[in-house]
Amino acid sequence: MTEERKWVQYQLTKSIFKKGLTPIESLILRSIEALDNGKGCFATNEYFASFFEINVYTVSRNITKLKDKGYITVRLERKNNNKTKRILKVKRASHYTEQSEINGVINYINGMFKEEHDFEPIKPTTEIKKAIQQKIKEYHSQKELIQYLKMHRDNFLSTHGVSLWLKGQLNI
């Protein structure tokens, strides 16, 4: 029985070996980037282990290191009761200030509910700003936080619901 392999093509240049990353971390990072079809990379540790002919635990450790060093995000989505799907995304360098990211989240939340008859915009109070700052850290980026808000919009019902969730007073 022959083994079928899926190949990823990319150029190996000096720039792939980023400062502070080991060669295998750099190669896994570049592979995640190459496999991302716009919705994230769904490759398993077993796939990478087979592709690079290394141990699956080595892959796991290196993916954790990439996450801890801030190069990737790892999100798990429940497919059914017994299985989850892992989504790896390369973080893009952002040149936005923390304040502009917070304001962007506030604007996004207000935009989500502006057509509602009982719309009351979230005001950028110190408490809300700190809560959003914490959620951005929790979700690893402004983009990931906004994706979560978008996916769960119907669960919040209003800006008030989002405000409660941001402050940790509502579980969604």
C-alpha positions, -999 to 999 in steps of 0.1 A, spaced: 0 0 0 15 34 -10 13 64 13 -4 94 -2 12 127 7 -1 162 3 27 187 -4 30 223 5 51 244 -18 70 275 -6 104 290 -12 130 287 15 147 320 19 168 334 47 137 355 57 118 324 67 142 318 96 129 345 119 149 359 148 142 340 179 128 309 162 144 275 158 146 262 122 117 237 128 96 265 144 103 286 113 94 257 89 62 249 108 52 286 108 58 289 71 38 257 65 9 270 85 10 302 64 11 282 32 -18 259 42 -40 288 53 -68 290 28 -82 322 43 -101 303 70 -70 291 88 -48 260 87 -65 228 97 -34 205 95 -30 181 124 2 175 144 3 141 127 3 158 93 32 180 102 51 151 119 47 130 87 56 159 64 88 168 83 95 133 94 97 143 131 79 131 162 43 143 168 53 155 203 80 177 187 54 193 165 31 198 195 59 215 215 68 237 185 33 248 178 29 257 215 62 277 213 49 296 182 17 304 201 36 315 232 60 337 212 30 354 196 34 341 160 2 322 157 -32 318 173 -47 284 180 -85 282 181 -105 250 188 -140 247 174 -163 219 185 -176 199 155 -197 175 175 -198 161 210 -167 140 205 -145 159 181 -129 194 178 -113 211 149 -81 230 155 -75 262 135 -41 277 133 -36 313 121 -4 333 116 -6 366 134 1 395 112 22 423 126 -2 451 136 8 487 137 -23 499 156 -21 514 190 -39 497 218 -63 527 220 -72 525 183 -79 487 187 -102 494 217 -120 521 197 -123 498 168 -140 471 190 -164 497 204 -172 510 169 -178 474 157 -201 466 187 -221 497 181 -223 490 144 -236 455 151 -267 468 169 -273 503 154 -304 491 135 -321 479 166 -351 499 178 -337 502 214 -301 509 203 -279 526 229 -242 529 219 -215 516 242 -197 546 256 -159 544 259 -157 546 297 -126 536 315 -143 504 327 -153 494 292 -119 502 278 -102 481 304 -127 452 298 -120 454 260 -83 455 265 -85 424 287 -107 406 260 -82 415 233 -55 399 253 -77 368 261 -85 364 224 -49 372 213 -59 399 189 -86 425 181 -95 405 150 -101 373 169 -122 391 195 -143 407 167 -147 373 150 -161 359 183 -185 389 187 -197 383 152 -202 346 157 -222 352 189 -241 384 179 -275 368 184 -266 356 219 -258 392 231 -292 407 220 -279 443 224 -250 465 233 -260 461 269 -255 423 266 -221 428 251 -212 453 278 -222 427 305 -201 400 287 -171 423 285 -173 429 322 -176 392 330 -212 395 342 -226 374 313 -214 340 301 -217 333 264 
